[in-house]
């Protein structure tokens, strides 16, 4: 996935400002794609230059002016092309800093590694709770975007998140057990 396609996908739900887009991004896509606010705004500028997003400047009297973004026909075509054109093998390009840290852990401090593993476990537990909260709001979110039938696709993404977080927690527990057993050798 690329950030630009995530943004285009969100804009299929309707026109929105950069702020609204960032808020929805953080409430939905952040479960499987991290991006900083600056990255999203930079990508919006690129999308507009490509003609995939149109903007309208709205003048307001009592508030700052705002820029409302809308996906163009070309942007929709790009999103559909991307959705229909990816191979599963392209998704296996993995970058996992935590596993890299563990892999070379013999060069570091095992107590520091244990602390890091426990923190990683806590982060994944928090992630599970966030997913549960989001799943409980899917009906409301579907009504909000006004597109029925979206919930099933969102649920598939949430289920992937559940599997990933649970697997990460199990992996941490196994790593900690291996480190403990190492002491006894």
matplotlib code that plots the C-alpha trace (Angstrom):
import matplotlib.pyplot as plt

x = [0.0, 1.1, 0.0, -1.4, -3.8, -5.0, -5.8, -7.6, -9.6, -10.6, -11.7, -14.1, -16.2, -16.6, -14.9, -13.0, -10.3, -6.8, -7.6, -10.7, -8.7, -5.9, -8.5, -10.2, -6.8, -5.9, -9.2, -9.1, -6.0, -3.5, -4.2, -2.2, -0.5, 1.4, 1.9, 2.8, 0.6, 3.4, 3.6, -0.2, -0.1, 2.9, 1.1, -2.0, 0.0, 1.4, -2.0, -3.4, -0.5, -1.2, -4.8, -6.0, -7.4, -9.2, -9.4, -11.7, -10.7, -13.6, -13.5, -14.8, -15.4, -15.1, -12.7, -9.6, -10.2, -10.2, -9.3, -11.7, -10.4, -12.3, -11.1, -11.2, -12.2, -8.5, -7.9, -10.7, -9.3, -5.9, -7.3, -9.2, -6.1, -4.1, -6.8, -7.0, -3.4, -1.4, 0.1, 0.2, 4.0, 4.4, 2.9, 5.6, 8.2, 8.7, 10.5, 10.3, 12.6, 11.6, 12.5, 15.8, 16.5, 15.9, 17.8, 21.0, 20.1, 23.2, 25.3, 23.1, 21.9, 19.3, 17.6, 17.1, 15.8, 13.3, 12.1, 11.7, 9.8, 7.5, 6.9, 6.1, 3.7, 1.9, 1.7, 0.1, -2.4, -3.3, -3.6, -6.1, -8.2, -8.2, -9.3, -12.2, -13.3, -13.2, -15.1, -17.8, -18.2, -18.4, -22.1, -21.8, -18.8, -20.6, -23.6, -21.2, -19.6, -23.0, -21.9, -23.6, -21.6, -18.3, -18.4, -17.5, -14.3, -13.3, -14.0, -11.6, -8.9, -9.7, -9.6, -6.1, -5.1, -6.4, -4.4, -1.2, -1.5, -2.3, 0.6, 2.9, 1.9, 2.4, 5.8, 6.9, 5.9, 7.9, 10.9, 10.8, 10.5, 13.5, 15.5, 14.5, 15.5, 18.8, 19.6, 19.3, 21.8]
y = [0.0, 3.5, 6.5, 8.2, 5.3, 5.4, 9.1, 8.5, 5.7, 8.0, 10.7, 8.3, 8.7, 12.4, 15.8, 16.9, 19.2, 18.1, 18.2, 16.0, 13.6, 13.3, 12.7, 10.0, 8.5, 8.3, 6.7, 4.1, 3.5, 3.9, 0.3, -0.9, 2.2, 4.8, 8.3, 11.6, 14.7, 16.3, 13.2, 13.4, 17.1, 16.6, 13.7, 15.8, 18.4, 15.7, 14.3, 17.7, 18.3, 15.0, 15.9, 13.1, 15.5, 18.8, 21.5, 24.3, 27.2, 28.3, 31.8, 32.0, 35.1, 34.0, 31.1, 30.5, 29.8, 26.2, 24.0, 21.2, 18.3, 16.0, 13.0, 13.5, 11.0, 10.5, 9.8, 7.3, 5.6, 5.5, 4.0, 1.3, 0.5, 0.1, -2.0, -4.4, -4.4, -5.6, -9.0, -10.6, -11.1, -7.4, -7.3, -9.5, -6.7, -6.7, -4.1, -5.2, -3.3, -5.3, -8.6, -7.1, -6.0, -9.5, -11.2, -9.3, -9.3, -11.2, -8.1, -6.1, -6.2, -9.0, -6.9, -4.0, -6.5, -7.9, -4.4, -3.6, -6.9, -6.1, -2.6, -4.2, -6.6, -3.6, -1.7, -4.7, -5.1, -1.5, -2.1, -5.0, -2.7, 0.0, -2.5, -3.7, -0.1, 0.5, -2.7, -1.6, 1.7, 0.2, 0.7, 4.3, 4.9, 3.3, 5.6, 8.6, 8.0, 7.2, 4.2, 1.0, -2.2, -0.7, -2.3, -5.8, -4.5, -2.6, -5.7, -7.7, -5.2, -5.2, -9.0, -8.8, -6.4, -8.8, -11.7, -9.5, -8.2, -11.6, -13.2, -10.4, -11.0, -14.8, -14.2, -11.8, -14.4, -17.1, -14.8, -14.0, -17.7, -18.4, -15.7, -17.0, -20.6, -19.3, -18.2, -21.9, -23.2]
z = [0.0, -0.5, 1.5, -1.6, -2.2, 1.4, 1.1, -2.2, -0.6, 2.3, -0.2, -1.8, 1.3, 0.5, 0.3, 3.4, 4.6, 5.4, 9.1, 8.6, 6.5, 9.1, 11.8, 9.9, 8.9, 12.5, 13.4, 10.7, 8.7, 11.4, 12.5, 9.5, 8.0, 10.0, 8.6, 10.2, 9.6, 7.5, 5.3, 4.6, 3.8, 1.5, -0.2, -0.7, -2.5, -4.8, -5.4, -6.3, -8.7, -10.4, -10.8, -8.6, -6.1, -6.6, -4.0, -3.3, -1.0, 1.3, 2.7, 6.3, 8.3, 11.9, 11.3, 9.2, 5.6, 4.7, 1.7, 0.9, -1.1, -3.4, -5.3, -9.1, -11.7, -12.5, -8.8, -8.6, -11.7, -10.1, -6.9, -8.8, -10.9, -7.7, -6.0, -9.0, -10.0, -7.0, -6.5, -3.1, -3.4, -3.3, 0.1, 1.6, 1.7, 5.4, 7.6, 11.2, 13.5, 16.6, 15.0, 13.8, 17.4, 18.7, 15.9, 16.9, 20.6, 21.7, 21.1, 23.5, 27.1, 27.8, 30.5, 28.1, 25.5, 28.0, 28.9, 25.2, 24.6, 27.5, 26.1, 22.7, 24.4, 26.1, 22.8, 21.1, 24.0, 23.6, 19.8, 20.5, 22.7, 20.1, 17.5, 19.8, 20.2, 16.5, 15.7, 18.2, 16.2, 12.7, 12.3, 13.3, 11.1, 8.1, 8.7, 9.0, 5.6, 4.0, 2.1, 3.0, 2.6, 3.7, 7.2, 5.9, 4.3, 7.4, 9.5, 7.4, 8.1, 11.8, 11.9, 10.3, 13.1, 15.7, 14.3, 14.1, 17.6, 19.1, 17.2, 18.4, 22.0, 21.7, 20.1, 22.9, 25.5, 23.6, 23.4, 27.1, 27.9, 25.8, 27.5, 30.9, 29.9, 28.7, 32.3, 33.4, 30.9]

ax = plt.figure().add_subplot(projection="3d")
ax.plot(x, y, z, "-o")
ax.set_aspect("equal")
plt.show()
